[in-house]
Amino acid sequence: MRLPLRIKSAFSTLNLAKTWQVSSIYRVLVDNITHPQNQPSISFNMLCSKYISLSFLLFSLFLHAVNCADPLYHFCFSQENYTANSPYGTNLNGLLKVLSTKVPSKGFGLSSTGQGQAQANGLALCRGDVSKTNCQTCVIDAGKELGDRCPYKKGAIIWYDNCLLKYSNIHFFGEIDNKNKFYLWNVQDVENPTSFNPKVKDLLSRLSNKAYANPKFYATGDLKLDSSSKLYGLAQCTRDLSGLDCKKCLDTAISELPNCCDGKRGGRVVGGSCNVRYELYPFVNA
């Protein structure tokens, strides 16, 4: 089952069949079910009387979304392959084990295993509010998932709500990743995009300034829109970057929001080195 998608690759026409299948539904359903203000007005009695079977389906998908963490997206970006018992394969397995133990304590970690052409380089980043336990679970799941989605590829990256994981045979630490990037957005529009869009930019720009000055390269905040609503935002970078490169990455991401998210009730620009997000509801742990 596939629905119209709310995801767009920043650098190529997206192969929808590749990744975003049923998991794409959950993002929207969870937002709409847990945050009623994000869904159109509709009679509950109408739903019960006309869409009983659909209600069961939605409820089942909602339960799955609550109990399972589905990847947001992934790229198998390397054209080079390795074999299961090759030196690179052995080094990659060792790297993933190191990251799963190294990352949770600080929310970020990088490492290299092996030498020369067989060296495996990787990093993992957990969202700044994620617990150590959930961080470790996410990193472990990410490694397993990339093994299934990008079998025997020397370079790959995957994103979840809670973490990202990237590895490559090429040393990439300290460089802004402008190649692996995608957009996510809420399909619903705000009532007044002319006044809303500048507020999104203002909030995320403030968070960009706050994040790059923070040792964790992470910032969240909100902006009051009116007496009954707020805008919530997040900005985060991988900590292999310099502070200035973190800000450069975030500001570039903010500048790309019009490519996907003009007038939308929520949106994200997600890359291999940084990401920004805004919503009309709280989405991080206090």
ROKOL-492567 format. One line per 5 residues: for each residue x, y, z of C-alpha. Coordinates in Angstrom, 2 decimals. Example, Ala and Ser with C-alpha at 12.3 -4.5 7.8 and 13.67 -1.06 7.14 Angstrom:
ROKOL-492567
12.30/-4.50/7.80 | 13.67/-1.06/7.14 .
***
This chain:
ROKOL-492567
0.00/0.00/0.00 | 1.40/3.37/-0.97 | 0.09/6.88/-0.57 | 1.17/10.19/-2.11 | 4.48/11.01/-0.51 .
5.69/13.95/1.50 | 9.36/13.39/0.81 | 11.69/14.75/-1.82 | 15.31/14.06/-2.60 | 17.35/17.22/-2.82 .
19.65/15.98/-5.57 | 17.76/13.57/-7.78 | 14.33/12.44/-8.79 | 13.23/10.21/-5.93 | 12.64/6.56/-6.63 .
9.51/6.21/-4.51 | 9.58/2.44/-4.62 | 13.03/2.36/-3.05 | 12.30/3.31/0.53 | 9.18/5.18/1.41 .
6.44/2.58/1.41 | 4.08/1.96/4.32 | 6.51/3.75/6.63 | 5.67/7.03/4.87 | 2.09/6.69/6.06 .
3.04/6.52/9.71 | 4.66/9.91/9.85 | 1.49/11.60/8.71 | -0.87/9.40/10.68 | 0.98/9.84/13.95 .
1.01/13.61/13.49 | -2.67/13.73/12.62 | -3.88/11.34/15.31 | -1.80/12.66/18.19 | -2.19/16.30/17.15 .
-5.81/16.88/16.07 | -5.09/20.46/15.04 | -3.11/19.07/12.12 | -6.04/17.28/10.52 | -9.08/18.67/8.70 .
-12.38/18.94/10.56 | -14.46/15.80/10.12 | -17.33/14.23/11.96 | -16.29/11.32/14.15 | -19.74/9.80/13.65 .
-19.21/10.04/9.93 | -15.95/8.16/10.26 | -17.57/5.47/12.39 | -20.55/5.01/10.11 | -18.79/5.12/6.74 .
-15.22/4.08/7.35 | -15.18/1.33/9.96 | -12.69/-0.81/8.06 | -10.47/2.20/7.39 | -10.57/3.09/11.08 .
-9.28/-0.35/11.99 | -6.53/0.02/9.42 | -5.52/3.43/10.72 | -5.55/2.20/14.29 | -3.36/-0.76/13.39 .
-0.91/1.50/11.57 | -0.89/3.87/14.53 | -0.03/1.07/16.94 | 2.75/-0.04/14.63 | 4.09/3.50/14.45 .
4.08/3.84/18.22 | 5.88/0.56/18.82 | 8.28/0.49/15.86 | 10.86/2.96/14.66 | 10.88/3.14/10.89 .
13.70/4.82/8.98 | 12.96/8.20/7.49 | 15.14/7.58/4.46 | 18.47/6.16/3.31 | 21.03/6.40/0.53 .
23.37/3.68/-0.71 | 25.75/6.31/-2.04 | 28.84/4.23/-2.85 | 29.29/2.56/-6.21 | 31.87/0.20/-4.71 .
30.98/-3.21/-3.32 | 32.65/-5.53/-0.84 | 32.26/-9.22/-0.07 | 31.10/-10.65/3.22 | 34.42/-12.05/4.37 .
36.63/-9.36/2.86 | 38.85/-7.14/5.04 | 36.45/-4.21/4.51 | 33.46/-6.33/5.54 | 35.25/-7.37/8.71 .
36.28/-3.78/9.46 | 32.74/-2.49/8.85 | 31.28/-4.99/11.29 | 33.85/-3.92/13.85 | 33.08/-0.26/13.21 .
29.35/-0.73/13.78 | 30.04/-2.45/17.11 | 32.32/0.40/18.19 | 29.73/3.05/17.30 | 26.94/1.20/19.11 .
28.93/1.37/22.36 | 30.72/4.71/21.85 | 27.85/6.92/20.72 | 25.15/6.55/23.43 | 27.11/8.16/26.26 .
27.55/11.49/24.44 | 25.00/11.24/21.66 | 27.66/11.33/18.97 | 30.72/9.38/17.97 | 32.99/8.63/15.04 .
35.58/5.99/14.41 | 37.73/4.31/11.79 | 38.55/0.61/11.71 | 41.31/-0.98/9.64 | 43.85/0.63/7.36 .
44.36/1.58/3.74 | 41.72/0.68/1.18 | 40.03/-1.67/3.65 | 39.47/1.06/6.23 | 35.86/1.63/7.30 .
34.98/5.14/8.53 | 31.74/5.96/10.25 | 29.79/8.22/12.56 | 26.46/8.20/14.34 | 24.45/11.05/15.83 .
21.45/10.86/18.12 | 18.94/13.66/18.50 | 19.89/15.82/21.45 | 16.94/14.86/23.65 | 17.17/11.08/23.12 .
18.08/8.89/26.10 | 21.23/6.74/26.12 | 19.17/3.56/25.87 | 17.10/4.77/22.94 | 20.20/6.17/21.27 .
21.98/2.82/21.44 | 18.90/0.99/20.18 | 18.63/3.37/17.24 | 22.29/3.05/16.26 | 22.14/-0.75/16.42 .
18.94/-0.85/14.38 | 20.43/1.55/11.85 | 23.42/-0.69/11.26 | 21.21/-3.74/10.76 | 18.85/-1.85/8.46 .
21.65/-0.59/6.23 | 22.93/-4.14/5.96 | 19.54/-5.10/4.52 | 18.94/-2.02/2.38 | 22.48/-1.48/1.08 .
23.98/-4.98/1.08 | 27.72/-5.01/0.40 | 27.88/-1.30/-0.44 | 30.97/0.41/0.95 | 29.14/3.68/1.65 .
25.64/4.26/3.02 | 23.63/6.54/5.29 | 20.31/6.17/7.08 | 18.14/8.48/9.16 | 15.60/7.83/11.89 .
13.75/10.31/14.07 | 16.20/9.43/16.86 | 19.50/9.06/15.02 | 21.54/8.93/11.85 | 24.30/6.50/10.87 .
26.80/6.92/8.04 | 29.78/4.85/6.93 | 32.17/4.85/3.98 | 35.51/3.55/2.81 | 36.36/7.21/2.10 .
37.43/9.46/4.97 | 34.69/12.11/5.25 | 35.05/13.49/8.78 | 35.04/17.28/9.07 | 33.44/17.86/5.67 .
29.91/19.15/5.11 | 27.84/16.47/3.39 | 25.85/18.31/0.72 | 25.12/15.22/-1.36 | 22.97/13.11/0.93 .
19.90/15.20/1.67 | 16.11/15.02/1.53 | 13.02/17.02/2.52 | 9.96/16.13/4.55 | 6.83/18.22/4.93 .
3.31/18.19/6.32 | 0.84/18.05/3.43 | -1.46/20.61/5.08 | -1.06/24.34/4.56 | -1.23/27.15/7.09 .
-3.91/29.79/6.69 | -1.55/32.71/6.09 | 1.76/31.61/4.54 | 2.84/35.20/3.87 | 3.18/35.91/7.58 .
4.02/32.33/8.61 | 7.08/31.69/6.43 | 9.16/34.59/7.81 | 8.44/33.39/11.34 | 9.73/29.93/10.46 .
12.91/31.44/9.07 | 13.31/33.69/12.11 | 12.96/30.84/14.60 | 15.28/28.46/12.77 | 17.86/31.18/12.18 .
17.94/31.87/15.91 | 18.32/28.16/16.57 | 21.14/27.97/14.03 | 23.03/30.66/15.96 | 22.31/28.87/19.21 .
23.28/25.41/17.94 | 26.68/26.21/16.49 | 27.69/27.92/19.74 | 26.61/24.88/21.77 | 29.24/22.13/22.28 .
26.59/19.58/21.30 | 25.70/21.48/18.11 | 22.05/21.15/19.08 | 19.29/23.63/19.83 | 15.52/23.65/20.19 .
13.11/26.46/20.85 | 9.71/27.94/20.15 | 8.12/31.13/18.93 | 4.70/32.38/19.99 | 2.43/32.90/17.00 .
-0.72/34.06/18.77 | -2.57/33.61/22.05 | -3.20/29.91/21.42 | -0.40/28.58/19.22 | 3.38/28.28/19.02 .
5.93/27.33/16.42 | 8.50/24.74/17.53 | 11.91/24.21/15.96 | 15.12/22.18/16.06 | 18.61/22.58/14.60 .
21.42/20.05/14.91 | 24.80/19.23/13.34 | 27.15/16.27/13.47 | 30.02/17.11/15.79 | 32.82/16.31/13.39 .
32.25/19.76/11.84 | 33.79/23.00/13.03 | 31.45/25.54/14.60 | 31.52/27.73/11.50 | 30.82/24.79/9.21 .
27.92/23.77/11.44 | 26.39/27.22/11.05 | 27.05/27.17/7.31 | 25.33/23.80/7.01 | 22.30/24.90/9.04 .
21.91/28.22/7.23 | 22.04/26.40/3.88 | 19.36/23.99/5.08 | 17.15/26.87/6.19 | 17.58/28.55/2.81 .
16.31/25.37/1.13 | 13.00/25.27/3.01 | 11.19/27.09/0.17 | 12.05/24.10/-2.03 | 9.65/21.94/-0.06 .
7.88/23.61/2.76 | 6.51/27.07/1.92 | 3.31/27.54/3.88 | 3.34/23.99/5.25 | 2.38/23.22/8.85 .
5.63/21.34/9.34 | 8.83/20.70/7.44 | 12.36/19.34/7.58 | 15.56/19.59/5.61 | 17.61/16.53/6.55 .
21.22/16.01/5.51 | 24.27/13.97/6.32 | 25.83/16.78/8.38 | 22.89/18.75/9.77 | 19.13/19.05/9.87 .
16.45/21.60/10.69 | 12.82/20.99/11.55 | 9.75/23.01/12.50 | 6.27/21.98/13.61 | 3.16/23.49/15.15 .
3.37/21.06/18.06 | 6.13/19.98/20.49 | 8.14/17.09/19.07 | 11.16/16.77/21.39 | 11.37/15.63/24.98 .
11.46/18.42/27.52 .
***
